Amino acid sequence: MIKAVLFDLDGTLLDRDASLLAFIDRQYDRLEEWVGHVPKERFVSRFIELDNRGYVWKDKVYEQLIAEYEIQGISQEALLQDYITEFKNHCMPFPSLLAMLKRLKERSIPMAIISNGKGQFQLDNIKALKIESYFDAILISEWENMKKPDVRLFHRALDRLQVAPSESVFIGDHPENDVAAARNTGMKALWKKDPLWSEPDSDGVIDDLMEVVEWLETIQGSSSLKVLDEKSC
């Protein structure tokens, strides 16, 4: 029986691609005084390319942009600080995020987030999505001094939820950092579809987040979930 549900953040709950595009589009407008000599479309596309879907921290991205486009009058540090300050204002959830979390919360299912990244930055994004209160544990790699796919990070999250690996499921978009790592921990793992990756071995594939609830109902029977619904009334 599944007693806990754990999630990745970027690419699973947070639509990072859409959020990043919205951010960099507005950053260009805010800082046009210094970057306006670069065509907006070129600046935006190059930023996204250098970002490499979040696997390159933005200090390196801005350093490269300054060098390539001979940006003057504003420092790499100022551009990075603008990113840190403003990105959270552009966070976009995937469809059905709140509806899915409410359904699981109604069933008193413990939930956690395990995310790689900078601690306060990722927490600010979680708060921007207005989902912090749904989770019983939030583990971010910088603060935990380890990152996915290290199975110790998954075990730490499970210890905080007080559940066994076999009693839990992890949902994430990255084949290695999320799906394979969770399964190596002894958890079930659902893959959140991402066209960048080939489909990994998993215990299920979802596209819309409400499919998490459907998967739980299937694997442990809708009757058991209905009992939890009645208790929560």
Backbone torsions as a table, in degrees:
resi	resn	phi	psi	omega
1	MET	NA	135.2	178.5
2	ILE	-82.8	121.7	-177.4
3	LYS	-109.9	-11.0	-178.5
4	ALA	-149.9	149.4	179.6
5	VAL	-126.3	128.4	-178.4
6	LEU	-122.3	147.9	-173.4
7	PHE	-131.9	148.3	160.0
8	ASP	-75.9	165.9	178.6
9	LEU	-102.9	-72.1	-175.0
10	ASP	-68.5	127.0	-180.0
11	GLY	83.5	-1.8	-179.9
12	THR	-123.3	-57.1	175.2
13	LEU	-99.5	-43.4	178.0
14	LEU	-93.3	124.6	173.6
15	ASP	-77.8	86.2	-172.1
16	ARG	-68.0	-36.6	-179.2
17	ASP	-59.9	-47.8	179.8
18	ALA	-67.5	-38.5	-179.8
19	SER	-65.0	-43.5	-179.1
20	LEU	-65.3	-41.0	178.8
21	LEU	-62.2	-43.2	178.5
22	ALA	-63.7	-41.2	180.0
23	PHE	-63.2	-52.4	-172.5
24	ILE	-69.1	-30.2	175.0
25	ASP	-61.4	-44.5	-179.9
26	ARG	-75.9	-32.9	178.3
27	GLN	-62.7	-41.7	177.9
28	TYR	-57.0	-44.5	-179.5
29	ASP	-64.4	-41.9	-179.0
30	ARG	-65.2	-35.9	-172.2
31	LEU	-110.0	25.3	-175.3
32	GLU	-59.4	-27.7	178.9
33	GLU	-55.2	-34.1	-175.9
34	TRP	-103.8	-25.8	-175.9
35	VAL	-113.2	1.1	-173.3
36	GLY	-65.2	-16.9	177.7
37	HIS	-73.3	-11.8	176.3
38	VAL	-98.5	127.5	176.9
39	PRO	-54.1	135.7	-174.1
40	LYS	-55.8	-46.0	-177.8
41	GLU	-59.2	-39.5	-179.7
42	ARG	-68.8	-43.0	-180.0
43	PHE	-60.9	-46.5	-177.9
44	VAL	-64.6	-47.4	-176.5
45	SER	-66.2	-37.5	179.5
46	ARG	-70.0	-38.4	176.4
47	PHE	-58.8	-48.4	-178.3
48	ILE	-63.4	-38.6	178.2
49	GLU	-63.6	-47.4	-179.0
50	LEU	-67.6	-32.7	179.5
51	ASP	-61.3	-31.2	177.0
52	ASN	52.9	46.8	178.5
53	ARG	57.1	36.0	174.2
54	GLY	90.1	-1.4	-178.1
55	TYR	-84.7	-3.4	173.3
56	VAL	-120.0	121.8	-179.6
57	TRP	-67.6	150.3	-167.2
58	LYS	-69.4	-16.0	174.9
59	ASP	-60.6	-41.0	178.9
60	LYS	-70.9	-36.5	178.9
61	VAL	-62.1	-49.3	-177.9
62	TYR	-69.4	-35.0	175.9
63	GLU	-58.5	-43.3	-179.8
64	GLN	-68.9	-41.1	179.6
65	LEU	-62.7	-42.4	179.3
66	ILE	-61.1	-42.5	-178.8
67	ALA	-68.7	-44.9	-175.9
68	GLU	-67.4	-41.7	-173.0
69	TYR	-104.7	7.8	177.4
70	GLU	50.8	49.0	179.0
71	ILE	-73.5	129.2	-178.1
72	GLN	-127.7	155.5	175.4
73	GLY	90.0	-7.6	176.6
74	ILE	-143.5	135.8	-172.3
75	SER	-89.4	163.1	173.0
76	GLN	-56.6	-40.8	-178.7
77	GLU	-64.9	-38.8	179.4
78	ALA	-68.2	-39.3	177.5
79	LEU	-65.3	-42.1	178.6
80	LEU	-63.8	-42.8	179.8
81	GLN	-63.6	-36.5	176.6
82	ASP	-62.3	-41.1	177.3
83	TYR	-61.6	-48.5	-178.1
84	ILE	-61.6	-38.7	-177.0
85	THR	-76.7	-39.2	-168.4
86	GLU	-99.3	-21.9	-173.6
87	PHE	-56.7	-41.0	-177.1
88	LYS	-59.1	-23.1	-179.9
89	ASN	-78.5	-1.2	-178.7
90	HIS	-122.9	12.6	-177.1
91	CYS	-67.8	129.9	179.8
92	MET	-121.3	128.5	178.2
93	PRO	-81.0	159.9	168.1
94	PHE	-73.5	154.1	178.8
95	PRO	-54.5	145.1	174.8
96	SER	73.7	8.1	-177.5
97	LEU	-57.7	-57.7	-176.8
98	LEU	-65.0	-38.7	179.4
99	ALA	-61.7	-42.1	179.4
100	MET	-65.5	-46.2	-179.5
101	LEU	-63.6	-38.8	178.0
102	LYS	-63.0	-40.8	179.3
103	ARG	-62.9	-42.9	179.9
104	LEU	-70.1	-38.9	179.4
105	LYS	-64.2	-39.2	177.8
106	GLU	-60.0	-27.5	-179.5
107	ARG	-92.0	6.7	177.7
108	SER	57.5	36.1	178.1
109	ILE	-88.9	120.6	177.1
110	PRO	-60.8	142.4	-178.5
111	MET	-135.6	152.0	178.3
112	ALA	-145.5	158.6	171.3
113	ILE	-115.5	134.8	170.2
114	ILE	-121.0	115.7	-174.8
115	SER	-132.6	135.2	167.0
116	ASN	-77.8	150.6	176.6
117	GLY	135.8	-176.0	178.3
118	LYS	-76.8	135.7	-171.0
119	GLY	-57.8	-64.5	-175.6
120	GLN	-66.4	-35.4	179.9
121	PHE	-61.1	-47.7	-179.4
122	GLN	-68.4	-38.7	178.5
123	LEU	-64.2	-39.0	176.8
124	ASP	-60.9	-37.6	178.8
125	ASN	-69.2	-37.9	176.3
126	ILE	-62.9	-43.7	178.3
127	LYS	-64.6	-37.4	179.5
128	ALA	-63.8	-31.6	176.8
129	LEU	-77.3	-9.3	-179.3
130	LYS	61.8	44.4	-178.2
131	ILE	-123.6	-1.2	-174.5
132	GLU	-55.3	-39.9	-173.9
133	SER	-68.6	-15.5	-179.1
134	TYR	-78.2	-14.6	-169.5
135	PHE	-108.2	139.3	178.8
136	ASP	-87.0	-17.8	177.4
137	ALA	-154.0	139.4	175.7
138	ILE	-130.4	117.4	-178.7
139	LEU	-116.4	122.6	-179.2
140	ILE	-120.1	133.5	-166.6
141	SER	-55.1	-42.2	-178.6
142	GLU	-58.8	-42.2	-178.3
143	TRP	-77.5	-22.8	-178.9
144	GLU	-94.7	-6.3	-179.8
145	ASN	58.6	31.1	172.8
146	MET	-162.6	156.9	-177.5
147	LYS	-137.9	158.4	174.6
148	LYS	-59.8	140.5	15.7
149	PRO	-94.8	23.3	179.1
150	ASP	-60.7	117.8	-176.1
151	VAL	-65.7	-20.0	178.8
152	ARG	-63.3	-30.8	178.8
153	LEU	-68.2	-38.9	177.5
154	PHE	-67.3	-42.5	178.5
155	HIS	-64.0	-35.9	178.5
156	ARG	-63.5	-42.3	178.3
157	ALA	-63.9	-42.5	179.9
158	LEU	-64.7	-38.1	177.5
159	ASP	-61.6	-39.1	-179.5
160	ARG	-68.8	-30.3	176.9
161	LEU	-86.8	-10.7	-179.1
162	GLN	59.0	49.2	175.4
163	VAL	-132.7	156.1	177.6
164	ALA	-84.1	154.8	176.7
165	PRO	-53.4	-41.3	-177.7
166	SER	-68.1	-12.5	-179.4
167	GLU	-101.4	14.5	-172.7
168	SER	-138.0	161.3	176.6
169	VAL	-134.1	142.7	178.7
170	PHE	-116.4	137.8	179.6
171	ILE	-118.0	125.5	179.3
172	GLY	-159.8	166.4	-175.8
173	ASP	-99.3	-19.8	-175.6
174	HIS	-88.6	125.6	-176.2
175	PRO	-58.5	-39.2	-177.1
176	GLU	-93.1	-53.9	-174.6
177	ASN	-65.1	-29.6	-176.5
178	ASP	-107.1	-66.0	-170.7
179	VAL	-68.4	-56.5	-178.3
180	ALA	-63.3	-41.3	-178.9
181	ALA	-62.9	-43.5	179.1
182	ALA	-63.1	-43.5	179.9
183	ARG	-66.6	-34.8	175.9
184	ASN	-65.8	-23.7	177.4
185	THR	-79.4	-16.5	-177.2
186	GLY	102.2	7.6	179.6
187	MET	-90.1	161.6	163.7
188	LYS	-74.1	155.6	-179.8
189	ALA	-143.3	130.5	174.2
190	LEU	-108.3	136.1	178.4
191	TRP	-94.0	122.7	172.2
192	LYS	-82.2	115.2	-173.8
193	LYS	-50.9	135.6	174.9
194	ASP	-144.8	120.3	-176.0
195	PRO	-63.6	-14.0	179.0
196	LEU	-69.0	-29.5	-171.7
197	TRP	-110.8	153.3	168.5
198	SER	-77.5	149.4	-176.6
199	GLU	-64.4	124.6	179.7
200	PRO	-86.9	169.1	170.2
201	ASP	-66.6	127.9	-176.7
202	SER	-152.7	-179.9	177.2
203	ASP	-97.8	4.3	178.3
204	GLY	165.7	159.2	179.9
205	VAL	-125.9	133.0	178.4
206	ILE	-125.0	154.0	174.1
207	ASP	-115.3	-58.1	175.0
208	ASP	-90.8	141.8	-175.1
209	LEU	-64.1	-24.7	177.4
210	MET	-64.2	-17.5	177.3
211	GLU	-67.1	-18.1	173.8
212	VAL	-62.4	-45.7	178.3
213	VAL	-63.1	-43.1	179.5
214	GLU	-62.0	-40.1	178.8
215	TRP	-63.9	-43.5	178.8
216	LEU	-62.3	-42.0	179.2
217	GLU	-62.9	-36.2	-179.8
218	THR	-71.9	-45.1	-172.6
219	ILE	-74.5	-29.7	-178.9
220	GLN	-123.7	12.3	172.1
221	GLY	86.1	129.0	-179.3
222	SER	-64.0	-25.4	-177.9
223	SER	-64.2	-39.3	-179.5
224	SER	-67.8	-34.0	178.5
225	LEU	-73.0	-33.6	178.1
226	LYS	-65.3	-34.9	176.9
227	VAL	-62.2	-42.2	177.2
228	LEU	-64.0	-37.1	177.1
229	ASP	-59.8	-45.2	-178.4
230	GLU	-63.4	-38.1	-179.5
231	LYS	-68.1	-28.5	-177.4
232	SER	-83.5	-8.6	-178.1
233	CYS	-72.0	NA	NA
